[in-house]
Amino acid sequence: MASLLRVATWGLCPWRGYCSKGTQGALSDGFVAALKAVVGPPHVSMAAAVREQHGRDESMHRCQPPDAVVWPQNVDQVCRLAALCYCQGVPIIPFGTGTGLEGGVCAVQGGVCINLTHMDRIVELNPEDFSVVVEPGVTHKALNTHLRDSGLWFPVDPGADASLCGMAATGASGTNAVRYGTMRENVLNLEVVLPDGRLLHTAGPGRHFRVQAAVDSTVHILQAAVPVARIEFLDDVMMDACNRHNKLNCSVAPTLFLEFHGSEQALAEQLRQAEEITQHNGAFHFFWAKEAEERSRLWTVRHNAWYAVLALRPGCKGYSTDVCVPISRLPEILVRTKEDLKASGLTGAIVGHVGDGNFHCILLVDPEDPEELHRVGAFAQQLGRQALALHGTCTGEHGIGLGKQQLLQEEVGAVGVETMRQLKAMLDPRGLMNPGKVL
């Protein structure tokens, strides 16, 4: 089907070899020499045929070639090229595989085309976290060839063997989107070179207690691709609080709440896999609720966890942390958090939507006790920095607000925060929308 469409498109474009040259301006010899100094003379081309090849994609739009084509080999060179063009007011056009269908690579105002195909390394594969770090020139077919022996695959399939940078730029979808999502759902972080050459990471650079058994089970269930609908973790303190608040008699131990969806046969297999994994990790008690009323009662216990913890110290306020880490690092940070909580002398319990590595340490604090308020703040900052050190985030779902402004700076860096400020200033030039918070 894709081949037929491409043939038809070619048939609609009898003029695709024609190149408009009315808007381009010649680059000075000094500027071209500066380009060559950045990437090396073999990686700069002014040849007409090369420029024409880079001035069109698979669309019906007329070819509009750039004035020069360069092939950087690494991010540093891309930053230097961008800075050079920015200083001279020269347009920049990125180029992946040229398989776009909207004329996105046409150099309408001339300029420098930055061809990213030489940056095609698969930098790091993390099977435990279902993530991979790639350079922009990697195509989705090349990535899946690399992943073949790992048991993983990259599901976004737009048809053409497009580069991942181009797919991210257009928000590519494809035949698997109904189940696995588009590029929006499958890209965790982007390393972006801004027009002036500054580097921005959209999600920041880089992201034994019995608790170990419960959290290891979470990781292994997800890695085994057991289709869990919901999975929640409650530590022993939280289970004790829930027992008291809801008049239950559950085991006071780190506990997983899991929910599965499917046919009777599928459910039986999912339960068997989950029980086998949790037993292997040292679980000692199982309880399966099949009736809707019993399931609802159990989830109500989880939803009331905040109030259950507050009831442990009447009159106190609750403060919830909100870190999120790659799931392979979840056991490590949870065990460490339990140790730090015990050492701090604070009262707190842990609960988490651990399917995506997010958990909350709910701390109880007397708002009239400055010393205790200070200890809670120090604990939260320390936990946030531990998450950042494990390539996680200081906020999985609660946001920045008033309490995490410094952690945001540390997570996304000065360039990231400044970019956010510029966007806010453009949308809210008078600074009237919820002022005094993050930006």
N, C-alpha and C positions, 0 to 999 in steps of 0.2 A: 504493500500500500504506500509506504514511504517512497519507494523507488518510482512508482507511477506518478506520484505527486511531484517528485523532482523533475521527471521528464516533462510533465505538463508545464511546470514553471519555466523550464528552459525554453519550451516552445512559445511561451507568452512573451519572451524577451529577445526579439531579434536584434535589439540594439545593445545587448549587454557588453559588447566589446568596445562600445564608444565611451570615451572618458572625457568628462567635462573638465576644462582647465581654466575656467574663468575666474575662480575665486582664490587660487593658490598664489602664494608669493614666494619668490626665490629666497632660500636661506643663504646667509653670508658664508664666505669661506671660513671665517673665524668661528662661526657657530658650528659648522660641520666638523671642523677640527676639534672643537670642544666635545662634540658627540663621540668622536673617535677616541678621544682621550679617556672617556668614561668606559666604553665597552670594547675598545680595540678596533682598528681599521677593518678587519674582516667582518665585523658585526654591524657595519653601517653600509647601506646601499642607497644610491641615488639613481640607479638604473630605471629607465622608464617601464620596462616589463615587470620588474619587481614592484614598483610603486603601483602599477595598474592592478597587479594581483592582489595588493593589499587595500585597494580602493573599492572593492566590491565583495558582496557575500552571495548567498544563493537566492537573493530576492530579485524582484523585477526592477529595483532602483538602479539608476545609471551609475556607472563607475565614477567615483570622484577620488582620485589618488592623492596620497599625502606627498609632501615634498621630500621626505626621507623615511627610510625604514631602519629601525635599530633592533638588535636582538640582545637584550640584557641576559646575564647569566645568573644573577642573584638579586635579592631584595635591595641590597645596598646600591647596586647600579641603577635600579629602578628609581630609588629615592633621588639619586644624583641627577638622573635624566630629567625627572619631574622638576626638580629645583632649577635646573638650567633653563628648561622651557618656560617655567613660571617667571623667572627673572627677565627673560627676553620677550614675554608675551606671545610665545609660540604655542598654538593648539597642540594638544596631546590626544592621540587616539589609540586605545589598547586594542590588541588583535589576538584572538585565540586560534581557532581553526578555520574561521571564515564560513561557518555553516549556518550563520544567522539568516533570518528571513525578513528582516525589517530595515536593512540598510544601515545597521548600527555601526559598521566599520567605515562607512563612507566619510572621507575627509572633506566635509563641506567647505571648510575654510582653510584647507591645506594643513600644514603642520607636520609633526613627527608621529609616525606610527610606531608604537612599541609592541613588537611581536614577542609574545611570552612563551613560545613553544620550546625554547631552550631551557626553560625553567620547568622541567618535567619530572622531578624526583618525587618519589613517595618517601617522605622524610621519616615518619614514625607510625607504626601500627600498634594499636593497643586493643587486642582482642577482648581483654577483660572488661573494657569500657565501651566496646562496640564503636570505637572511634579511630580515625586515621588522620594524620597530618600530611597534606600534599602541597606541592607547589602549583601555581596556577595553570601551567601548561599540561598537566595530567588530564587525559580524557577519561570519560566514565568507563569505556571499554578496557583501557589499560589498567585502571584501578581494579576492576573486577577480575582481570587476569591475575593481578598480583594477589588478590584476596582469595583466589580459588581454593587454595589448600588450607585456609584458615577456618573454613566453615561459615564465613561471613560473605556478604555481598552488598554492593551499593545499589539501592533499588530504583533511583531516578533514571529513567530511560526515555529521553526525548526523541529517539529515532536515529538521528545523525550521531556520529561519534564526536560529540562536541567536547570542548575543554570544560573542566569544572569551573574555571573562572567565568567563562561565558555563560554557563548554566546558572551560576549564582547571580550574574548581572541581569539575566532575563527572568529569573524565578522559574526555571524550567520545571515542567511537569512530566507527563509520560504515561505509559500504559499501566504502571504499578501504583499510580497516585491514590487510587481509591482506598487502598489498604495501608500503603507505606508513606503517603504524603509526597509533597513536592520538595524543591530545594529549600523552601522556607522551613520545613520541619526537619531537614536532614543536615543543615549547616549549623554548627555550634558556635563557631568563632571565625572571624575574618581578620587577616592582617592587611590593612588598607594603606596604600600610599596616597596621601592627600595631594592636591594640585601643587602645593608649594614644596613637596618633598618630605614633609613630616610623616611619621609612621604612626598609624592608629590601629589598636586591636579592639574590635567591637565588643569583646567580652573579657578584656584583660589579657596580658601576655601568658603564653604557655599552656587551663583551669585544671594474767588474763582472767577478766571477768567472764561470767556466763553470757554476758551480752555478745561475746564473740560468736557463740554458736548461732544465736538468732540472726545476727547480721550476716555471717557467712552463708547462712541458709538463703537469705535474700539474694545475695550476689549469685550463688550457684543456681537458684531457681531461674533468675533472669538469664544467666548464661546458657542454661539448658533450653531456653526458648519455650518454657512452659507458659502458655498464654494466660497470665494472671490478669484479672480485671482490676482488682484493688489489692494493695499490700501495704500494711501499716505496722510500724514497730512501736512498742510501749515497753519501757524498762521496768525493773522491779518496783521502783518507787511509784511510778505512774500506775502500775497494776494495783498496788496497795491502796493508792488514793481512789482509784475507780471502784475497787471493792467497797470501800467505806461509803463513798458518795452514792453508789447505786445499789447498796445492800446485796452484793454478790459474794461468791465464795471461790473466785478463780485463783489459780496458783499465783503466788507472789514471786514471779520470775520474769525475766525478759521474754516478751511474748510477741508473736507475729499474728496479725489479723489478715487473712487472705480471702479473696472472693474469686470464684471462677464462674464463667458463663459458657454455655454450650449445650449440646444434646446430652442425654443420659450417658451414652457410651463415651463421648468426649470428656464429660465431667469425671467419669470413673477413672479414665487414664490420667487426667490432670491431677486428681487427688492422689493417685498411686505415685506419680512422679514426685509431687511435693512432699508426701510423707516419707518417701525413700530418701530424699535429699536432706530433709530436716533431721531424720533419724541418724543419718550418717554424720551430721554435725552435732549430735549430742542432745537433740530434743527428747523430752521424756513424757510428754502428754499431748494428746490430740483431741480436739473436739470439733466435729463437723455439724453445722446447722443447715438443714435443708429446707425447712419451712420458712416462708417469707416472714412470719411474725418473729421467729427466733433470730433470723438474720438481722431484721430491723432492730431488735433489742440490743444485739451485740454492737451494731454500728452506732446506735445511740450512745452507748457507753463511750465509744471512741470520740464522738462529736462533743460529748460533755466533759472531755478530759481537762480542759482549761479550768472549769468550775470545780472539778474534783481536786485539782492541785491547790487552788485557792483556799479550799476548805481545810487544808492541812495547817494553815496559819491564819485564822480569821483576823480580819482587820488589815492584812498586808495586801500589797499590790503585786501583780504578776508582771514579769518582764520576760519576753520570749526572744531567744536568739533565732537565727534563720539561715544558717549556713547551708551550702549545698556543695558536694564534692563528687568527682567521678566515682561510680559505684564500687570500683575495685579498691578505692581508698576509704570506703565507708567503715569497714571494721576497725581500721587503724585510728581514725579520728574519733569514733564513738568510744572505743576503749580509753583513749587518752582523755576524752571529755569527762568520762566517769571518774577517772583518777584525779583530774584537776578539780572537779566539783567536790570530791571528798576532801581534797587538800585545802580548798577555799573556806570550808566551814559553812558554806551557804546551803540553804534548803532548795532543792530543785529536782525536777523529773524530766525525763527525755521521752519525746514522742516524735514520730517522723513519717513522712510520705516517702519511705526509703526506696521505692521503685525508681526514683530519679536522683537518689543521693541526697535528698533534702531532709533535714531533721531540725527539731526545735528543742532547746533546753529551756524549760520554763522555770525561772528563778523567782522565789518569793522574797520580797523586800519590804521593810518598814520604811515608808516614805518620810518619816520624821527622824530617821537615823542616818545622818550624813556619812558616817563611816561605812555602814552597810551599803548605802547607795554607791559609794566609791568602789567597793569591792565588786558589786554587780557590774558596774561599768567596765572595770578592769578585766573581769572575767569575759565579758562579751567581746571586748576589743581583742583579747588574746585568742579567743576561739575564732573570731573572724580572720585574724592573721594566720592561724593554723590552716584554715580552709584555703586561703589564698596560696599558701606554701604548697598545698597539695593540688594546685591548679583548679581550685573550686571558686566559689563566689561568696561574698559576705551576705548576699540575700537571694534566697531561692524563690521567694514569693511575696514577702512583706514589703519590699521596697526600701528606700534609703531614709526618707523622712528627716527627722531631727537627730537620730542617733548614730547614723552610719556615714556621715559626710566625709570623715577622714578616711574611712575604709574604702569608700568609693574612689577617692583620689589615689589610694594605693593600688586599687584593683585595675582601673582603666588608665591611670597615668595622667599627667598634665595635659597631654595632647587630647586625650579622650574627653576630659572635663571641659577643656576650652572649646572643643567642637560642640559639645552639648550646650554650652553657654551661647555660642553663636547661633545655633538653631533656635534656642529659646528667645533670643533677642529678635530674631527675624519674625517669629510668631507672636511674641508678646513684647513689642518695643517699649511699652511704658512700664513693664514689670509689674502688672497688676494681677496676674494669675498666680495665686497661692505663693506670694513672695516670702523670702526668708527661709526657704527650705533648701533643697539640694543646690540650686544655682542662684 
